[in-house]
Amino acid sequence: MSVARESFEMQFQKIPAHWQRIYSTHYQHESLICWTTRYAYFWIRRQSSQSRVPDIVMTNMSDVVDHCRRITRMVDTSLMVDAEDGFGNAVNVTRTVREMEAAGVAAIEIEDNFVPSRFNVQDPGLVSKEEQEGKLRAAVAARTDPSTFIVARSAAFGLCPIDEAIDRLTTYSQTGAEGVMLTGVKSREQIEAAHSATSLPIFILNPPLDARNDPDFLAANGVRILMLGNPTFAAAVKSIYDTLKYLKEGTPMENLSNQLAPIELLKAVNRTDEFIGLQNEYVQD
């Protein structure tokens, strides 16, 4: 059983790290191992960190796969990827899954949002249930590694009447997908309804406040993973901005010491000791 699969099937919920850049990945890997042992994994955020654009679909499948390769080369924790709508129809989904598998991805989300043609569209709508069903079945069939975890991602609980959301979730659960990612969930009642509609592990992006800090409720309703947004990205942007602002205003470098990572942490992040060891072992003068 893969680490990702074993993690998803455990009987409690956890919060994954969000990937921004390679150094961030390694740092989060080191810190996460302290509290989730080998079950840590990352959810990739593509847009702002690489392309300097908002979180809209301006990247393509090849861009995302390139990110994935960089991450899986850096750390050995499992990588879960939001693959948007699969970057096209069900045939495109087949290629997306195989390319991501080749890049070492452990879990792949295929969502039912209709990709908007304009930025900042609050309700882009959903593709038809039948189209999404076909995409998910194609994703499952495309796997060359049976341990690859296909996740049916749905915004139906935020955009549709509850009956339609449940109907979609029931259908998606019968495609061979092994987990469901829900976005736009607004209440504990919706979480309970989702649990009644599927026996698959449930993942939730930005859960309602009254459920977020209730692990017993979440575990009892099949929730395995919570996604709480991208606090590391916002924190990194503020830190970089503040540092540049201080320097521009003439703040002495030594006054920034409390805001800077210590040398020991920097060495751990860039694996200084590992490469010194390789050099000492193999480089001949």
N, C-alpha and C positions, 0 to 999 in steps of 0.2 A: 504494500500500500504506500502511495506517495505521501510525503510530508503534508502537502496541501490537502489531499483527500482525507488523511487522518485528522487534520485540524478541523476541516469542515464538518466532520462527523462526530466531533466531541460534543459533550452535553453542556456546554456553557458558551456564552458569547464573549467576544473579544473585539478589540479595536485595532485595526491594522494601521501601519504607517503609510504616509502618502509620499510617493517618490517625487522629487523635484529635479535634482541633478545628481551626477555620479557621486560627488563627495557626500551629499545629503543621504544618498542611499547607503553608503558604507557606515556613516555615523548612526543612522537609524537602525541599521542591522546590528551594530554593537550594542546599542542601548536596549533594543527590543529583546535581544536574547536574554537580558537580565530578568525579564518578567514573563515572557511567553516561551522560554526555552526554544526548542527547534521548531515550534509551530508558528513562529512569526512569519509574516509575508508582507508584500507590498502591493499597493494599488497604484497604478501609474497615472500621473497627471501630465498630459503632454503639452498643453497649449502655451501657457505663459512662460514656462521654464525654457523652452527652446525657441519658439517662434515670435515671442513678444506680441502675442495677440490674446484677446479674451478667450474664454472657454467655449469656443464655437468650432464647428468642424471645418477647419482650414487645412489640417494635416491630412495626409493620405495613409493608406495602409503601410506603404514602405517606410514612411517617417516613423510610424509607431513601432514597427518591427525593428528598426535601427535603434530606437530607444531601448527596446527590450533586450537586444543583444548586449548593449553597453551595461545594463543592469545585471544580467545574469552572468556576465564575465566578472563582475565586481564582487558579488555576494552569493552565498549558497542558500539563502532563504527563498521560499516559493514566491513567484510573481503572479499576481492576478491583474488582468488587463481589461479595462473598459474598451472594447473594440467597436464602440459606436453601433451603427446598424450593420456592421460587417463590411462596410464600404461598398455597398451595391446590393445586387439581388442575391438569391440563394447560391448561385454559382460563384459570385465574388466571395461569399462567406466561406465556401470550401477552400479557396486559396488563402484567405485570411487565416483560417485555423491552421492550415499546414505551414504557412510561413511563421506564425507565432510559435507553433510547436518546435520548429527548427531553431528558433531563437531561445528556446528553453522556458517558455511560458508554461505555468502550471494550471492556470484557470483563465477562461476567456468568457467575457460577458458579451452577449448579443442583445441589443435593446430594441424595443418596439416603437421608440420615438420616430416620428417622421422628421427627416433632416430638413431644417428650415432653409429657405433660400435667402433669408435676411437675418442680420444680427439682432440680438435682443428680442427675439420673438418669445413671448411668455408662454404661449400655448401652441406649439407647432402641430399638435395632433399626433395621432398614432397611425401606424400602418395597419392594414386590416389584420384581423386575427389569423386568417388563412395564410397571408404572406409571412407573418412572423412564425407561424407553425412550420412552414416550409423551410425558412431560414434555420430554425433550431434543429430540425431533422437533418438538414444538410450539414450543419456544424458537427453534430454527433457522428454522422457517417464519415465525415472528412478526417477524423482523428486517425493518425498512424500510431499513436501511443494511447493505449486504453486507459492510462492513468490521467490523461488530460481531462480537466473538469470543465464542462460546459455549463454556463450560468445563463438562465433566461432572465434578462433584465427588463423590467416593466414600469412604466409611469402611469399605469391604468388607475391605480388607487388615488392618484392626484388629479386625474383628468376625466374619469368616467364615473357613471353611477356605480354603486357598490356591486350590483348584480352583474354588470358587464365586466367589472374588474375581476370578480370571482370566476366568471366564465373563462376569461382569458387565462387566468392563472391555472385553472384546471386543465385547460387545453395545453398550455405550455409544459405542464408537469408530465404530460403523456408523450412528449416528443423524444425522450431519452436524455434530456437535460437533467443535471443532477443537483442543481441548486437554483434558487430564484433570488434576484436582487430587486428590491422594491424601492422606488423613488416617489416622492410626493405623498408619503403616508402622513395622515393628519391626526390620527387618533389611535388610542389603544384598541378601540373596537375594530378598526380596520386591520390591525395586527392579528387580533383574534380571528377575524374573518379569513384572513390569508392562511392562517394556520389550519383552519377547518377545511380549506380548499386544497391543501397540498400536504404531503408527508415529506417533501423535500426540505433540506436546510434552507432557512430564510436569512437573507442578508438585507440590511436596511441602510439607505443613505439618508442622513439627517433625520433621525427619528423624532417624533413629537417629544416635547420637553418632559411631559409627565410620564413618559416611558423610558426616557434615555438613561436615567439613573436607577432603574428598577431591574437589576439583573435577574431576580427570581421570576418576575413576570415575563421577561424576554425569553429566558430559558424554557419556561413552561409553554411558551407559544412558538417553539421551534426556531427562535432567532439564534444564529450562531455568530454573526459578525455585525458590528455597527461601523458605519462610516460617518465620521463627524466633521466632514468638510476638509479644509486644507489649512489648518492653523500653522503648520511649519512654513508654508509658502508666505503667508502674511507676515509671520515673525521674521523671516529672512529678508523680505523686502524692507521692512521697517529698520532692521539692523543695518543693512547696507546704506539705506538713505540717511539714517542718523549719523553714521560714521563719516560719510562723505560731507554731510552738512557741517559736522564739527570741524573737520579738516579745512573746509572752505572758509569757515569763520575764524580760522587761526588757532584752534584749540591745539595745545601741545600734544604730541603723540603719546607722551607718558601719561597724560590724563585719561587716556582711553583704555588703560590696562584692564579695568574691571569689565569692559564691554568686549574684550577680545578673548578668544579661546586660548587656554594655556598651551605651551609647547607640547606637553605630554599628550593632550587631546589631539592636536594637529598631527603629531607623529602616529597616533593610533589610527586616525582617519586615513592618512595616505600610506599606511603600512610601512613606515620607515624601517622598523626593526626587521620585518620580513625580508626586505630587499637588501639590507645590510647583511643579513644572514646568508642570502643567496650569493652575494658578492664574496663574502669571506670563504664560502664553501667551494665556489666554482671558478672565480676569476683568478687567473694565474698571472703574476707580474713577470 
